[in-house]
């Protein structure tokens, strides 16, 4: 505190005496007893009720008749019009001869009359003045309709007679034609008969024909009865047709449609007048509402004016008394507040000398009232503020009249303490400063709490490290500092890899102690200027600034090493590891929040890589992650909307010519891109949950389809690929059992294919799952064998009965000798372990022949069949037959003595493929020369040949091989010298030599395998030469 002001102490003493000695004066009456005259209220209420009644009556008049009655009348009018129109149309149809049934006429006439009679009971929507005219119009309409209905009897009589005459006319004409052979008479009768057809009547011609018939009747008396009957019917038809037409014309002349139109016009005019009247009444209603609102507003204003007048009169009476009473109350209140205030109050004179203090001043400063009266508050200065501070403070007080802020003072005992001080200047009537009043509060406890709250707000309560709030502030400053210094800022997001077992096994208290130790290790690993923050759980963030990225990475490695130091948990130690994601600023020049998010994404990459390492954020990885997320969402949508389908690729036994089963392969029927294969959407699938859902959907659909086939009589095993995430799921076997329970008819037809790499991740777990599948009756095979480690130990321990040779070895089997060696080794290995082997990727007959010769009988691929929809597979199974080349190979038993010949065949094919490529592009033949023949033992027995024949065939193979090598070397030399045309001219010779070599190899292969009976040597398919 620095200064204080107020009134002299004697004045305060007198105030205290008055406060203790005087009694409170009596209270005066209030305004509650003053009211307006009752007559004024009655007048206002009467006018309001009168206006309300007028509004109600006007509203009733302004409301038009119900719309339902109006719509009912219009519907009746429309029904009458439609019945009348249909009546006229039926008459015209009868007249034109398009119909002969006239029963509907009566129904239509009755319907129209019934509607008109209902309309004559006019709805209430018609005003009284318009009712007579509208009723007359309706009566005229009813008379017209009744007249039309009355004329139906004449029409029916004419129409009935006409119908009967027309029905007898053909018979009479036929009798006449049968009775005479006179061609002229027959022609005349036909002409007369045709004149009665619709649209063909010519009165002159008919009269002439009738005259001719009468003359014929006179000339041939035997025909007179037939002719007279025909003429009588014709005259009756003409007479009745005229009578019918007259009846129709009479009915149409009633002009009922115009009368209906007149009724509609008059009714619409009446409705419009009614609506206009309602509109006028609505305007009156609106005017009355405005009048009522204006009157009520006027009444309210009058009431308020009178209230103000009464209040002013009463206030004038009480003004002096209340003013005196308020002044006394203020003095009493000031005295009480001064004595009982919790904050210290100091009063000084204009020179700043203390004239009075309250008890709180003495409690805070330790000085008694007697010790400070007459002294200047500067006696309590702490020395923490310089002269400039006090000068500015007093300048502010003298200019504005007040000052407030924090200040440090010293109490009587020498203790320095903070206080919140407010100083105000008191001026007299002339505007001169007479006193100063200072109010202050001891805020030592607030400072302590503020310090504690700041610690809690910015630091982690467990480890004492900065928390997320302080981290955000430091990250902002670190980014700005790195940008200004042109240095590299590493933002690291760390998550402990092996922390959960500590919490689960030792409790949360042990986990908290472990986190404290990790925090100490991290602080010891970094420099003092670096930041280590804990943002929750076992997640930490590190910020450190270095000159380059290499220095940051060295720091990261030190951090990894620091985390790896075991922590004390209970009575022992527990090793830990951490996964760190890091991004470097300004290489990753984004907002600070984005830096943390990028580091978090990189941390998950480090965990996916196995943990215990750091991973640097890559923008391409970020874009890839977003693409993967979008792809996963779209794939889930496709699964929900039924866009995913299964196609089935058969698996066959090439030796026996039987279908072993089918593999279910997923397809996406994309609405925009068409049918997509798995390679178009599965490689982007990184969501394990979606992978599991998709795998479960495939199993469900495969079982459902197998059950459908079984119901059709086709029991065909269906194999399904199982992903690693699905196989390793904790509830995989439970869900598989539930699916088999739902599809019991196909439970024994399901086969699962697991990748070799998946089974080798945890061979014990994979073996246990395979055994459990076997217990459920589900067969399991190892898919894509050869792409993993292909360990004999692992293969021996896995109880799978079928091994699938990967298609990457099979597809290039014809030209790549390395693939042949691998495939042959795998086949022999699987046979040695008493397992079944099936080859994927068999794309041609030649692939299948080569596999059969190596001992692989089962195949799957385009050479067998492409994947097909489920409804096409049963028909394919009925008609499939293995190719002739496979049947030839299936008749014999192949041994390992054939393998060198197969190797020589594949080497020759591969060599020719390289040679064709060189010839096609016209460049130097850079590939190797034709490899030498594999070791062919001359002691191998050939069942179909003698020793001399075997040696001769072996010699032929060697000669053909040498010839091919000679010609290919010549082409290579020509290409090396740039003679492309010369090299291409030798292409046909080389192709012939190659074909002869393959023929010799095939002949010897069958010689080594076939029985004594001669068999045709299958032709070896060759590609078209370049």
Helices and strands as residue ranges (DSSP letters): H 9-21, G 31-33, H 38-62, H 67-96, H 103-120, H 128-150, H 152-179, H 183-194, H 203-219, G 221-223, H 224-252, H 256-340, E 344-349, E 354-357, H 359-365, H 369-372, G 377-380, H 387-400, E 402-410, E 416-427, E 433-442, H 444-458, H 468-485, E 488-496, H 500-506, H 508-525, E 531-536, E 539-546, H 549-563, E 567-569, E 572-574, E 578-585, H 592-608, E 614-616, H 619-640, E 644-653, E 658-670, E 674-676, G 678-680, H 688-711, E 717-722, H 724-727, H 732-742, G 744-749, E 750-755, H 756-761, H 763-775, E 779-785, H 792-797, E 802-805, H 807-810, H 817-832, E 836-840, H 845-854, E 858-860, E 868-869, H 870-879, H 884-890, G 896-898, H 899-921, H 947-976, H 980-985, H 987-1009
